Amino acid sequence: MISKRYLTPLALLSSLLMSGSWAQTRPLAGTQTANVAKSGDSVLEAKLDIGTIRVVISTYTIEIGTPSMTPPTTGEAKTNCTYSSLPCSQVSNLKIWVRGRRIFVPRSVFADITDVGNMSLSTERGLSVLTLDGGDASESYTLKVFFNANRVKKREVYGGEGGKLSEETNYLPPVVFN
């Protein structure tokens, strides 16, 4: 089954107007982008200030029903799926290499991410940034993973229609006991 991912013209216009900036929907100059497969591994490689960065996102599909399916009577979704595409696509792993050295990516960075459409690499605030865009319309989101050559430093989640920061997680350096 082939699933199409798109924003309706009204949803796109609403997203642009509410974000107050066309930059939310266009890659920044110098940004490297790639589509994310609904199932399997998707790879993005780019040269940024800190060197060559390679990202691999692993996904798998979850059958969540058909477009005519009625919602569960409890109203409770049993997955992280945004229900913006059928079948749903869940991220199962995220790997990042900087200059050939793999950095640790905490599971909390990607465990709740579904229906990712594309990813991009750029530099922002002096750090490298992996940006994931997912969902559609009111369920859309942008996730930014900030990292340097040694570790992931921060995760930010933005609501897609409003473009407002809705979640921020800071990752501290690991404690080393001698």
C-alpha positions, 0 to 999 in steps of 0.5 A: 500500500502506498501512503501519500504525505502532504499538507492540504493548501489550507493547512500549509497556509495556516502553518505559515501564517501561525509560525510567522516565518517562511523559514519553518517550512524551508531548509536554511541555506547550507542545510542538507536534507533527506526523506525518511523511509516509512520502514528501514534505514534512512541515511543523511550525511553532511559536512558541517563546521565540526566535520562530517556527520552521518545520521541513520534513522531506523523505522518500522511500520505499525498497522493502525487501521484504515481511513474509514476505521472508527476510533476506539471507544475509549478514545485512547490511542495505543501507540505514539502514532500521529494518525496522519498516515496509514500505516504509522511509521515508528522510529526504533533507533537513531545513530549519529557519527561525528568525524567517524566516531559514533556518539551516544544518543539517549533513547528518550531523544527518539522513542516517542517519534512517529511519522517522520517525513524528512530530516536535515542537518544544519548548524544553530547556536554553535551546535550541530542540529538534526531536525526531524519533521513529522506528522501532518496538520494539527498533529505535525511537529518539528524535533531538533536534536542539538549535539557536538562532537562528543554528545547530544546536548538538547532536544526541542519539540515544536508544534507544527501549526503554531511553531512554538516550543512545546518541550525541551530536554537538556542532556547533562554529561555522564557522571564518571566515577573513578 
